[in-house]
Amino acid sequence: MSNKSSAVSISVVRRLPRYYRFLSELLKDGKTRISSRELSDMMQLTASQIRQDLNCFGGFGQQGYGYNVKDLHEEIANILGLNKIQNCILIGVGNLGEAIANHIDFEKRGFKLVGAFDINPELIGTKIGGVVIRHSDEIEEFCKDDPPKIAVLCIPKESAQAIAERLVALGIKGFWNFSHFDLTLSYDDIVVENVHLSDSLMTLCYRVNEIFK
């Protein structure tokens, strides 16, 4: 595989999980190979776009054959780093945090949930996602010897920036942020994914209303 990832646009990177998901379904269906045209029909992308995206990482198809589904699935998993499990912690175990811990299969997506933290005394000492919930005051002690690399933030937006800065100082390198706040961190080696579920819902609202105009 050609090492071109440093020059790959974020729009291409954001399509990779979708490729992985569709290829996973093809594997379940027993499909062994697929052309870019067939894949484009499934994914509602052009065949040219698919070839361009995959060529960013060296290209994996063969003229007249298409793509080997299993091989391409594995290559995309390697590109995404799903085989390099990173430890992560969950900050905030309210309704959303609970849902994420219980229903996201972290290890299939390159992560292992190793800790969960909250300030609610009723939650401290209970378990979620296979880990014991600790008080947020214990984060520093927990991260002291072997800091996780990723933090999932399910906390009020008023707390997000301060908590994130605190976690950066402890060695956290990536944030999956659900705090309804566009988290920004001015460090070259820190990655943030801000997730706004309500944005998607409002986009749906607009598109539905357009139908009835």
C-alpha positions in Angstrom: 0.0 0.0 0.0 1.3 3.4 -0.9 1.8 5.8 2.0 -0.1 8.8 0.8 -2.3 9.4 3.9 -0.7 12.7 4.9 -2.0 14.3 1.7 -5.5 12.8 1.8 -8.4 15.3 2.2 -10.7 15.0 5.2 -13.6 14.5 2.8 -12.0 11.3 1.5 -11.3 10.2 5.1 -14.9 10.7 6.1 -16.0 8.4 3.3 -13.8 5.5 4.4 -16.0 4.3 7.2 -18.9 4.2 4.7 -16.8 2.0 2.3 -16.0 -0.2 5.3 -19.6 -0.6 6.2 -20.8 -1.5 2.7 -17.9 -3.9 2.3 -18.8 -5.5 5.6 -22.4 -6.1 4.3 -21.0 -7.6 1.1 -18.8 -10.0 3.1 -21.9 -11.1 5.1 -23.7 -11.8 1.8 -20.8 -13.9 0.6 -19.7 -11.5 -2.2 -16.1 -12.1 -3.2 -15.5 -9.4 -5.7 -17.2 -6.2 -6.9 -16.6 -3.6 -9.6 -16.4 0.1 -8.9 -19.6 0.5 -11.0 -21.5 -2.0 -8.7 -20.1 -0.3 -5.6 -21.1 3.1 -7.0 -24.7 1.9 -7.5 -24.9 0.7 -3.9 -23.3 3.7 -2.3 -24.8 6.4 -4.6 -21.3 7.7 -5.5 -19.8 7.8 -9.0 -17.4 5.0 -10.0 -14.9 7.7 -10.7 -15.2 9.1 -7.2 -14.6 5.6 -5.7 -11.5 5.0 -7.8 -10.2 8.5 -6.9 -10.8 7.9 -3.2 -9.1 4.5 -3.2 -6.2 5.7 -5.4 -5.3 8.1 -2.5 -4.0 5.1 -0.7 -2.5 3.3 -3.7 -5.5 1.8 -5.4 -6.6 -1.8 -4.9 -8.6 -2.8 -8.0 -7.6 -4.9 -11.0 -8.5 -4.1 -14.6 -11.3 -6.3 -15.7 -11.7 -7.9 -12.2 -12.7 -5.0 -9.9 -12.0 -5.3 -6.2 -11.5 -8.3 -4.0 -14.1 -7.6 -1.3 -12.2 -9.3 1.6 -8.9 -7.7 0.6 -10.4 -4.2 0.2 -12.3 -4.6 3.5 -9.0 -5.4 5.3 -7.1 -2.6 3.6 -9.6 0.0 4.6 -9.6 -1.4 8.2 -5.8 -1.0 8.1 -6.0 2.6 6.7 -8.5 3.5 9.4 -6.3 1.9 12.1 -9.0 -0.4 13.3 -6.4 -3.0 14.1 -4.5 -0.7 16.4 -6.7 -0.6 19.5 -6.6 2.7 21.4 -7.7 3.1 25.0 -10.5 5.6 25.6 -12.4 7.0 28.5 -16.0 8.3 28.7 -16.6 11.6 30.5 -20.2 12.0 31.5 -22.5 9.0 32.0 -25.9 10.6 31.6 -28.5 9.3 29.2 -26.3 9.9 26.1 -23.1 8.6 27.7 -24.9 5.5 28.9 -26.3 4.9 25.4 -22.9 5.3 23.8 -21.2 3.0 26.4 -23.8 0.3 26.1 -24.5 0.3 22.3 -21.3 1.3 20.6 -19.0 -1.6 19.9 -15.8 0.3 20.5 -13.4 -2.6 19.8 -14.7 -3.1 16.3 -14.0 0.5 15.6 -10.4 0.7 16.9 -11.0 1.6 20.6 -11.3 0.0 24.0 -13.3 1.7 26.7 -11.2 1.5 29.9 -12.7 4.1 32.1 -15.9 6.2 32.7 -16.3 9.3 34.9 -19.1 11.3 36.3 -20.0 13.6 39.2 -23.3 12.1 40.1 -22.8 10.2 43.4 -25.6 7.8 42.5 -23.5 6.5 39.6 -20.1 6.2 41.3 -19.1 2.6 41.8 -21.7 1.2 39.3 -20.7 -0.3 36.0 -21.2 0.7 32.4 -19.8 -0.9 29.3 -17.9 -3.3 31.4 -16.0 -0.6 33.4 -16.6 0.9 36.9 -17.8 4.5 36.9 -15.4 6.7 38.9 -15.8 10.3 40.2 -14.4 12.9 37.8 -12.0 14.0 40.5 -10.1 10.7 39.9 -9.3 11.4 36.3 -5.8 12.6 37.0 -5.0 9.5 39.1 -6.5 7.2 36.5 -4.4 8.7 33.7 -1.2 9.1 35.6 0.7 5.9 34.7 -0.9 4.8 31.4 -3.0 7.6 29.9 -5.6 6.7 27.4 -5.4 8.4 24.0 -9.1 9.2 23.4 -11.8 10.8 25.4 -15.6 10.7 24.7 -17.2 13.8 26.0 -20.9 13.6 27.0 -21.0 16.6 29.3 -22.7 20.0 29.5 -21.3 22.4 26.9 -20.3 24.8 29.7 -17.8 22.3 31.0 -16.4 21.1 27.7 -13.5 23.4 27.0 -12.2 23.3 30.6 -12.4 19.5 30.8 -10.8 19.1 27.3 -7.8 21.3 28.3 -7.5 19.3 31.5 -7.4 16.1 29.6 -4.9 17.4 27.0 -2.5 18.0 29.9 -3.0 14.4 30.9 -2.0 13.0 27.5 -5.3 12.7 25.7 -4.8 13.1 22.0 -8.3 12.8 20.5 -11.8 13.8 21.4 -15.2 12.5 20.3 -17.3 15.4 21.5 -21.0 15.3 22.1 -21.3 18.3 24.3 -23.3 20.5 21.9 -20.2 22.8 21.9 -17.8 23.2 19.0 -14.6 22.3 20.9 -11.4 23.9 19.6 -8.0 23.1 20.8 -4.9 25.0 19.6 -2.5 22.1 19.5 -1.0 20.5 16.3 -1.2 17.0 17.7 -4.8 17.0 19.0 -7.7 15.7 17.0 -11.4 16.7 17.7 -14.5 15.2 16.2 -17.5 17.5 17.2 -20.7 15.6 16.9 -24.0 17.5 16.8 -26.9 15.0 16.5 -29.4 17.9 16.4 -27.8 19.3 13.2 -28.6 16.1 11.4 -32.2 16.2 12.7 -32.6 19.8 11.6 -31.2 18.9 8.1 -33.8 16.2 7.9 -36.5 18.8 8.9 -35.4 21.1 6.1 -35.4 18.3 3.5 -38.8 17.0 4.5 -40.3 20.5 4.5 -38.9 21.1 1.0 -41.0 18.2 -0.3 -44.2 19.9 0.8 -43.4 23.3 -0.6 
